[in-house]
Amino acid sequence: MKILDLVRDNIKDLQPYSSARDEYKDATSKEMIFLDANENPFENGVNRYPDPQQNNLKDLLSEIKNIDKKNILLGNGSDEVLDLIFRVFCEPNKDNIITLPPTYGMYSVLANINAVENKKVLLNKDFQPRVSQILDSADKNSKILFLCSPNNPTGNSFTVNAVEELLIKFKGIVVLDEAYIDFSDKKSWLERLEEFPNLIIIQTLSKAFGLAGVRLGVCYASKEIINVLNKIKPPYNVNELTQQRAIVRLQKTDEIYNEVGQLVSERKRLKKELESCVGYIEEVFPSDGNFLLLKVDDATKRYNQLIEYGVVIRNRTTQPLCENCLRISVGICEENQKLLRALKAIQ
Ligand SMILES: *Cc1c(COP(=O)(O)O)cnc(C)c1O
C-alpha cells in the first residue's frame, strides 16, 4: 500500500503557506533582530509568534515517549489533529470512514462537517471490534478506520490480535486513538509504529497529563504522513501559552505518574465498591481508562437523582449497546466518597 496514493489530489499538489518563522528558522540567534513578521516589538512575553514546529515541546515528548521528533505532529487538541487527518485523506461527498460505535463522538461529527460518509460497524457484546464485518464493509473509498483503545465510553482495550489484523488487512489509514493509554497496563502501539505504515496514533495531554485547558493533541505517524499533515496545518496552531505550560508540565513527569497511579487505584476501589454496595447497579464494566461505565436499572432516573445530590456524571443510555449505562469519571478520593454516598442514598 502506498500511503501517498490515499492523499487527496488537491493536498498532494498544495503549496503550503510559508510563515516568516518557516523562512528564517534560527529564531534563537541572539545577534539577530526580527523585523520579518510585522509583530509588535515591545516585549510582553507573547508579542512574538510561537514556534510553528513547537521544537522544545517535541524534544520533551520525544524523550518521554521514546520516539523520533520527526514522527510527531501537535495540534490544538486531538480534535484539530483528527480534523487535519480527515482533510488530508477524505474527499468530501466521495470517500467514507469506518467507526465502531459506541465510541468517541467526534469522529462522527468531523465526518459530518467534512461531508464524509460514516460507515458504522457496532462493537460486539464484549465491546471488541468485529474484524470480518469491518473488513467486509470497506470499499475502495474507505479511507480511514477509527479505533479507540482504551475505548470511550466502554473503557476496555481492543485485543492485540484484532488491532493487528485490522492494521494488516484494512487498505486505508488506521487511526488509533490512545487518549487513555496512560491509565492502562496494556502496551501502547507507539512502539510498533514503524511496522505499520498506515498507522496513525493519537494521544492527548487532556487526560492523564492534566492539561485539558491548554488544548494539546499529539499525533504519531510515519514521517511521510507527518509531512503531509504539516502541509495543511495552520502555521501557528499551537499557541505560545500552551507550549509554555505543556513544557513546564512535561518536565515534571514524576508528578504526572503519581497522579495517574492514584487515579488508577481509585478506579479499582470505586469499581469494587460499586459492585458490592449498590443494589441497582447491574454491571460495572472493566476499564483501562480514568472512568467507569456501569449498567443500572434506569440510567436517566439515576442520572437525575445524582444531580440532586450535586454529582454530575454522563448518561450514555442513548448510545448503541449502552442502554441504561452511565459513565463516571474517577475523581479525587473525597469526590469519589461523595459519589458513593450519593449512589447509596438513592437506593
Ligand atoms: C477526551 C478524548 C480525547 C481528547 O480530545 P482533546 O481534543 O485532545 O481534548 C480524544 N479522544 C478520546 C477518545 C477522548 O475521550
The ligand as an ORCA input file, in Angstrom:
! r2SCAN-3c Opt
* xyz 0 1
  C     -11.003     13.084     25.750
  C     -10.716     12.391     24.468
  C      -9.872     12.970     23.528
  C      -9.202     14.274     23.828
  O      -9.513     15.282     22.987
  P      -8.735     16.659     23.137
  O      -9.278     17.429     21.982
  O      -7.264     16.356     22.978
  O      -9.040     17.232     24.458
  C      -9.600     12.278     22.361
  N     -10.129     11.079     22.135
  C     -10.933     10.481     23.025
  C     -11.460      9.132     22.763
  C     -11.264     11.131     24.221
  O     -12.089     10.542     25.091
*
